């Protein structure tokens, strides 16, 4: 919500299906677990975690529903892993873990249809 408020001072809709990957337990080898999630998207990377495939289906379904309601640009605010698998699905690519690791907070990635027009960390690169 804090990031959304930086971008917009009007009404903000909360879409529960745009949440981050369900991870009830934190693990010390978090980066390795995320890599496992991407390598084996049909399996939980850690006991109790939502699979990457489940995250992708949930987030893509919700984004398609939202963007189908509007003719112009849509700004969505979410979380790193969910957005990483979303961008991969919408661009017919693989999840970009290098960009996931480099993501700032806040950060952005802009798409025009199925094409990335501004990559993660573009703000930081533009500054220096």
C-alpha positions in Angstrom: 0.0 0.0 0.0 2.9 2.4 0.7 4.2 2.1 -2.8 0.7 2.5 -4.3 0.2 5.6 -2.3 3.5 7.1 -3.7 2.0 6.6 -7.2 -1.6 7.6 -6.7 -3.5 9.6 -4.1 -6.9 8.4 -5.1 -8.8 5.2 -4.4 -6.6 2.1 -4.5 -8.1 -1.3 -5.1 -6.6 -4.3 -3.2 -6.5 -7.5 -5.3 -5.7 -10.4 -3.0 -4.6 -12.6 -6.0 -1.8 -10.2 -6.7 -0.1 -11.1 -3.4 3.4 -12.5 -3.1 4.1 -16.2 -3.2 2.6 -17.9 -0.2 5.6 -18.8 2.1 4.4 -19.5 5.7 8.0 -20.2 6.9 11.1 -18.2 6.2 14.2 -20.2 5.3 17.8 -19.3 5.7 18.7 -20.3 2.1 16.0 -18.0 0.7 17.8 -17.3 -2.6 18.4 -21.0 -3.2 14.8 -21.7 -2.5 13.7 -19.2 -5.0 16.1 -20.8 -7.6 14.5 -24.2 -6.8 11.0 -22.7 -7.3 12.0 -21.5 -10.8 13.9 -24.7 -11.7 10.9 -26.9 -10.6 7.9 -24.7 -10.9 5.5 -27.5 -10.3 6.9 -28.3 -6.9 7.1 -26.4 -3.6 10.6 -25.0 -3.1 10.1 -25.5 0.6 7.5 -27.4 2.6 4.3 -25.4 2.7 5.3 -22.9 0.0 3.1 -22.2 -3.0 4.6 -23.5 -6.2 5.8 -21.1 -8.9 3.2 -22.5 -11.3 0.4 -21.7 -8.8 1.7 -18.2 -8.3 1.9 -17.7 -12.0 -1.6 -18.9 -12.7 -3.1 -16.8 -9.9 -1.3 -13.6 -10.8 -1.7 -13.9 -14.6 -5.4 -14.6 -14.2 -5.9 -11.5 -12.0 -3.8 -9.2 -14.2 -5.7 -10.3 -17.3 -9.0 -9.7 -15.5 -7.8 -6.2 -14.5 -6.3 -5.1 -17.8 -9.4 -6.4 -19.6 -11.5 -3.8 -17.8 -9.4 -0.8 -18.9 -8.6 0.6 -22.3 -5.5 2.6 -21.3 -2.5 2.1 -19.1 -2.7 0.2 -15.9 -0.3 0.4 -13.0 -0.1 -2.6 -10.7 1.8 -2.8 -7.5 3.0 -6.1 -6.1 5.9 -8.2 -4.9 9.1 -9.4 -6.4 8.7 -13.1 -7.0 5.1 -12.8 -8.1 6.0 -10.0 -10.5 9.1 -12.0 -11.8 6.9 -15.0 -12.8 4.2 -12.6 -14.1 6.7 -10.8 -16.4 8.0 -14.2 -17.6 4.5 -15.4 -18.4 3.4 -12.2 -20.2 6.6 -12.0 -22.3 6.8 -15.8 -23.0 10.2 -15.9 -21.3 11.9 -17.5 -18.3 11.8 -15.9 -14.9 14.7 -13.5 -14.7 16.4 -14.3 -11.3 19.3 -11.9 -12.0 16.7 -9.0 -12.2 14.8 -10.5 -9.2 18.0 -10.3 -7.1 18.8 -6.8 -8.3 15.3 -5.4 -7.7 15.2 -2.3 -5.6 12.4 -1.3 -3.3 10.4 0.2 -4.8 11.2 -0.7 -8.4 9.3 -1.1 -11.6 9.1 -3.0 -14.8 7.0 -1.6 -17.7 5.4 -3.8 -20.3 3.8 -2.8 -23.6 1.8 -5.9 -24.4 4.3 -8.8 -24.4 7.4 -6.5 -24.6 9.4 -5.1 -21.7 9.9 -1.4 -22.3 11.6 -0.6 -19.0 13.5 -3.3 -17.0 13.8 -3.7 -13.3 16.4 -1.4 -11.8 16.0 1.1 -14.7 15.6 3.9 -12.3 18.8 3.1 -10.5 20.7 2.7 -13.8 19.4 6.1 -15.0 20.6 7.7 -11.8 24.1 6.5 -12.1 
